[in-house]
Amino acid sequence: MTMAWDTLCNTLGRAEPALCGAGGAISTLPAGLAARLAAFTRPVWLNAQTWQSVLHDLFSRNTNLAELVMEDLAAIAGRNLEEGGLVATWIGGRGFHALFAHRAIHALWQENRRELALALKASLYATGCDIHPAARFGRRIFLDHAVGTVIGETATIGDDVSLWHGVTLGSTLMEEGDRHPKIGPGAVIGAGAIILGNITIGRGAIVAAGSVVLHAVPPWRVVAGNPAALKTGYVHPFGMKPEQD
């Protein structure tokens, strides 16, 4: 991860010297992550220096957390069709920023620092999404845009999942406790899709944009429509195949 951080810093400096403060002038990964996250989030009752210190401590103590953030950065930059790569994602990727912040929020929540987690969540209004601090994400997540995305408390999102804007992973209001969707590894959730209840979206499954899903989706299948129904013809947009199981 240190090599990835160094590469990002060097690329920032070459692309635009004026942006060195966005990463290039900071030598360590925990310090760089803390500075970047502090730049677009801060609970109003904390001063900037205190807030950055809190985040630096969090990333320094949780090396796996820093790895997850950098993996997300690479995943989003790699799957995004827009130009700009790591630098554009780091500076202006709203989906990356939302996921980056959630990683820190979830870590604080797991440490039982729940008031601080909620304070950080409340400062994320600019991303336009609402993700419960307890929601669990796997590795290498692609979250595009993030605007309008709502993810509930008991939702889980597996490794290599891709989600577009306006996705809802919610409850049916008919269940208590574990009441939110479970998204399998490599699944693709299109823009505006609504998935409700404690149901499983299988590995590599594709939920088409605008679908309303109330029942489990088998692995390596496509669903579309309201209500969602199985469709023929399966091509994973990022090249995953059933034989990879």
N, C-alpha and C positions, 0 to 999 in steps of 0.2 A: 504493500500500500504506500510505503514511503516513496518508491519509485514512481508510482502513479501520481502522487502529489507533486513531486519534483517536475514531472512532465507537464502537469497542468500549469504550474507556476511559470515554467519556462515558456510555454505556449502563450500564456497571458502576456508576458513581457514582450515577446516578439510581435504579437498581434497588435497590441496597443499599449505603449509605455505608460500612458496616463492611467491605465487600469491595474498597474502593479499592486496598488493597495487592495485590490479585490482578491489577492492571493499571493502575488509574486514577491511581496516584501516580507512574507511570513515564512519562517523556516521549517516549522514543525506542523504535522498534520492536525493534531488536536487544536493547536493555536489557530490554524487556518480555518478549520471547521467552525470553531467558536466565533471567530471574527465574522465569517460569512453569515452564519445564522443570526448573530446579534444584529447584523446590518439590516435585516428585514423583519425582525421580531424584537419586541421588547415590551414587557408589561409596564404600563404607564407609571406604576408606583416604584419601579426600580430604576436607578440611574444606569447609564450605559456601561460604566466600568464594572459595576457590581454584576450586572447581567452577563457581560462577557466572561467575567471570572467564574461565574456559576457554570456556564457552558464549557469553558476550558477544563474545569475540574471534571465535569461529566464525561467529556471525550477522552481525557487523560486516564481516567479510571476504567473506562469501558473500551478497550481496544477493538473488540468485536463490533461495537457500535460504529466506530470510524470506518471499519472495513465494509460494513453494510451500506453506509452512505456512499462510499466511493464505488462500490459495485453498482448501486442504483444509478449513479452518474454515468458510468460507462454503458449500462443497459439502455438508458433513455437516449443518450447520444447515439448509440449504435443502431437502435430501432427507429429513430426519428428520420423521416425523409427530408427534413429541412437541412440546409447547410449550416455549418458553424461548429458542429461536433461538441467536444467537451467544453470549450470556452463559452459558446453560446448557451449551452445547457446550464453551466455553472452560474453565469451572470443573469440570464433572463428566462430560464426554464421554470415556468410557474408550477408545473407538475412536479419537477424535481424539488423545488423549494418546499412544496407542501409535504412531500414524502420525507425529505430531509428533516423538516421540523417534526413530523410525526415520529420519526425514529427517536429523536430526543425526548419528545413528550412521552412516548411509550416506556422508554428507559426510566424516566422520572416516576412514572406511574408504578412500574414494577418495583422501584425502590421505596414505594409508599410515600413519596413526596407529591401527593396528589394535588394539593393546592397549587404548587408550583407548576405541575403539569397542566392544570386547567388554566392557569394564568398565561402560559405559553400558547396554549390552544386558542385562548381568547384574543391573542394578538395577531392571529393569522387571517384576519378579515380580508386582507388584500388578495389572498389566494382564492377566495370564493368557494372554499370547500369546508366540509364538516366531518371530521373523522374522530370517532371516539378514542380517547387515549388507550383503552384496553384492546382495541382491534389489533390483530396480529398479522404481520406481513412477513413473507419469506424473503429470499434473496433475489437480487437482480430484477427488481420490479420496474416495469415501464408504466408510469402514470403520466398521461399526456394532458396538458392544459390544466387539469384538476378542477376547473370552474364547474360548480354545480354538483360536484361529487359528494355523496353522503354515505358514510360507512358506519354501521352500528357496532355496539359494544362487543358482541360475541362473534363477529365475523372473523374469518381467517382467510388469508390470501396466500396461496402456495408460491413456491419458487418460480421465477420466470413468467409470471402472469403479466398480461398487458391490459390496461384499463384506459379507456378514453373518457372525455369529459361528460358530465351529467349522469354518471352511473350512480344508482342507488342500490346499496346492499342493506336492506332493511328488514323489519319484522312484519308479520301479518297482523299484529296486535291481538292475536289469538293465543299466543304462547308466552310463557314466562321463562326466565333463566336463559338457557342456550337457545336463542331464537333468531339468529342471523345466518346468512349463507356461508358455505364453505367452498372456496374457489380452488380447484385442483391445480397442480403445477402445469405451467404452460398454457393455461386457458386464456382466451382472448374475449374481452367484454367490450362490445361496441358502444359508441356514444349514445347516451340517453337510455341505456338498458336499465330495467328495473327488475331486481331479483329479490324476492321476498321469502322470508321464513328460513328455518333451519334445514336447508336443502343443499345437496352437493352438486356442484358443477364439475364434471369429471376432467381428468387430465387431458390437456390439449383441446378441450371443447371450445367451440366458438358460439358466442351469443351475439347475434346480429344487432346492429344499432336499432334502438327504439323498441326492442322486445320487452315483453312483460313475462317473467318466468316465475311460475309458482310451484313447479315440480322439478325433481332432479333431472340433470342432463347427463347422459352416458359419456364416457370418455371418447374422444376423437369423433364427436358428432357436431352438427351444426343445428342450432335452433333459431327461429325467427318468427316475428309476429306477435300479436296480442289477441289471445294468449299464445305464448310461444309454442311452436310445433317443430318436430324434427324435419329437416330438409335433406335432400340428396346433394351430393357433390361436396367433397371436403378438400380444402386446400388451406393448410395453415400458413398465415401470412409471413411467419418467420422461420418456416422450413422444418418445424417439428413433425415427426412422423410416428405412427403407432409402433413401428418396429424398434423405436428407441426405448420402449418399456422394458 
